[in-house]
Amino acid sequence: MDIITNTVGVVAAKLILAVIFGALLGLERSLARKTAGMRTYTLVSMGAALFVIIAEMVGQHYMELGIRTFDPLRVASQVIVGIGFLGAGLIIFQDNKLRGLTTAAGLWVAAGLGMAVGYGLYLVAAMVTILTLFIFTILWYVERLIEKHAPAPNQRKNQ
């Protein structure tokens, strides 16, 4: 982890990488015409990375002062709570259907990948970006195939 080497260049690189990963997820959501698109996913990912970077830098400063009680993981846990609030605002119940759940989950993942970048876990963030794009695209097609061939819910009750 790069706690000690958080120079301006490293911080900039982390933020840019978080922007790129978040934008990739948001691009797919924009193409799928979802409410939260590129800008939202990018901001969530970059914001999460920013909070982790701040926590690391403050933690390093406290360590230099000899104060060892600061825990940067507490900041990360609060990022998760904040994203939960944002995601809850996206989920609606309309026409007997739950909408926005995948978008909210995607934002939650975008925050996680931003935190991974912030902590210097670049390979983890890259893998999560690829896996999330797989989930958003390939599994969407699989779901559609299953829905197409599965009986409708009201047909199952009659059997």
C-alpha positions as CSV (number, residue, x, y, z in Angstrom):
1,M,0.0,0.0,0.0
2,D,1.2,3.5,-0.7
3,I,0.4,5.3,2.5
4,I,3.9,6.8,2.8
5,T,4.4,7.7,-0.9
6,N,1.3,9.8,-1.3
7,T,3.0,12.5,-3.4
8,V,1.1,14.9,-5.6
9,G,1.8,12.7,-8.6
10,V,0.6,9.5,-6.8
11,V,-2.5,11.3,-5.6
12,A,-3.3,12.6,-9.1
13,A,-2.7,9.1,-10.6
14,K,-5.1,7.5,-8.1
15,L,-7.8,10.1,-8.7
16,I,-7.4,9.7,-12.5
17,L,-7.5,5.9,-12.3
18,A,-10.7,6.1,-10.1
19,V,-12.2,8.5,-12.8
20,I,-11.3,6.1,-15.6
21,F,-12.8,3.0,-13.8
22,G,-15.9,4.9,-12.7
23,A,-16.4,6.3,-16.2
24,L,-16.2,2.8,-17.7
25,L,-19.0,1.6,-15.5
26,G,-21.0,4.7,-16.0
27,L,-20.6,4.4,-19.8
28,E,-22.3,1.1,-19.8
29,R,-25.1,2.5,-17.6
30,S,-25.5,5.5,-20.0
31,L,-25.7,3.2,-23.0
32,A,-28.4,1.2,-21.2
33,R,-30.2,4.5,-20.6
34,K,-30.2,4.3,-16.8
35,T,-30.7,7.2,-14.5
36,A,-27.2,7.2,-13.1
37,G,-24.7,7.4,-15.9
38,M,-21.1,8.3,-16.6
39,R,-20.9,11.4,-14.5
40,T,-22.6,9.9,-11.5
41,Y,-20.5,6.7,-11.5
42,T,-17.3,8.7,-12.1
43,L,-18.1,11.1,-9.3
44,V,-18.9,8.3,-6.9
45,S,-15.7,6.4,-7.7
46,M,-13.5,9.5,-7.6
47,G,-15.1,10.7,-4.4
48,A,-14.6,7.4,-2.7
49,A,-10.9,7.5,-3.7
50,L,-10.6,11.0,-2.5
51,F,-11.9,10.1,1.0
52,V,-9.6,7.2,1.3
53,I,-6.6,9.3,0.1
54,I,-7.5,12.0,2.7
55,A,-7.8,9.3,5.4
56,E,-4.4,7.9,4.5
57,M,-2.7,11.3,4.5
58,V,-4.3,12.3,7.8
59,G,-3.4,8.9,9.2
60,Q,0.2,9.4,8.1
61,H,0.4,12.8,9.7
62,Y,-0.9,11.4,13.0
63,M,1.7,8.6,12.8
64,E,4.4,11.2,12.4
65,L,3.1,13.0,15.5
66,G,3.2,9.7,17.4
67,I,-0.6,9.4,17.6
68,R,-1.5,5.9,16.7
69,T,-5.3,5.9,17.4
70,F,-6.4,7.1,13.9
71,D,-8.0,4.4,11.8
72,P,-8.3,5.2,8.1
73,L,-10.7,2.2,7.6
74,R,-13.3,4.1,9.6
75,V,-13.4,6.7,6.9
76,A,-14.0,3.9,4.3
77,S,-16.9,2.5,6.4
78,Q,-18.5,5.9,6.4
79,V,-18.2,6.1,2.6
80,I,-20.1,2.9,2.4
81,V,-22.9,4.3,4.6
82,G,-23.1,7.5,2.4
83,I,-23.3,5.5,-0.8
84,G,-26.1,3.4,0.8
85,F,-28.0,6.7,1.3
86,L,-27.4,7.7,-2.3
87,G,-28.4,4.3,-3.6
88,A,-31.6,4.3,-1.6
89,G,-32.7,7.4,-3.4
90,L,-32.4,5.6,-6.7
91,I,-34.6,2.7,-5.8
92,I,-38.3,3.1,-6.5
93,F,-41.3,0.9,-6.6
94,Q,-43.4,1.6,-9.8
95,D,-46.1,-0.4,-11.5
96,N,-45.6,-3.4,-9.2
97,K,-41.9,-3.4,-10.2
98,L,-38.8,-2.6,-8.2
99,R,-36.6,-0.2,-10.3
100,G,-33.1,1.2,-9.8
101,L,-31.7,-1.7,-7.7
102,T,-29.0,-2.6,-10.2
103,T,-28.0,1.1,-10.6
104,A,-27.8,1.5,-6.8
105,A,-25.7,-1.7,-6.5
106,G,-23.5,-0.4,-9.3
107,L,-22.9,2.8,-7.5
108,W,-22.0,0.8,-4.4
109,V,-19.4,-1.1,-6.4
110,A,-18.1,2.2,-8.0
111,A,-17.5,3.5,-4.5
112,G,-15.7,0.2,-3.6
113,L,-13.4,0.5,-6.6
114,G,-12.7,4.1,-5.8
115,M,-11.7,3.1,-2.3
116,A,-9.5,0.3,-3.7
117,V,-7.7,2.8,-6.0
118,G,-7.4,5.2,-3.0
119,Y,-5.7,2.5,-1.0
120,G,-3.4,1.6,-3.9
121,L,-5.1,-1.7,-4.7
122,Y,-5.1,-1.1,-8.5
123,L,-5.3,-4.7,-9.7
124,V,-8.3,-5.3,-7.4
125,A,-10.0,-2.1,-8.8
126,A,-9.2,-3.2,-12.4
127,M,-10.6,-6.7,-11.8
128,V,-13.8,-5.3,-10.2
129,T,-14.3,-2.9,-13.1
130,I,-14.0,-5.8,-15.6
131,L,-16.3,-8.1,-13.5
132,T,-18.9,-5.3,-13.1
133,L,-18.9,-4.6,-16.8
134,F,-19.4,-8.3,-17.3
135,I,-22.3,-8.3,-14.9
136,F,-23.9,-5.2,-16.5
137,T,-23.6,-6.5,-20.0
138,I,-23.3,-10.3,-20.4
139,L,-25.5,-11.1,-17.4
140,W,-28.2,-8.7,-18.7
141,Y,-28.4,-10.8,-21.9
142,V,-28.6,-14.0,-19.8
143,E,-31.4,-12.5,-17.7
144,R,-33.3,-11.6,-20.8
145,L,-33.0,-15.1,-22.2
146,I,-34.2,-16.6,-19.0
147,E,-37.1,-14.2,-18.8
148,K,-38.0,-15.0,-22.4
149,H,-38.1,-18.7,-21.8
150,A,-39.4,-18.8,-18.2
151,P,-43.2,-18.7,-17.6
152,A,-44.6,-15.4,-16.4
153,P,-45.2,-15.2,-12.6
154,N,-49.0,-15.3,-13.0
155,Q,-48.7,-18.5,-15.2
156,R,-46.7,-20.2,-12.5
157,K,-49.5,-19.7,-9.9
158,N,-52.0,-21.4,-12.1
159,Q,-49.9,-24.6,-12.5
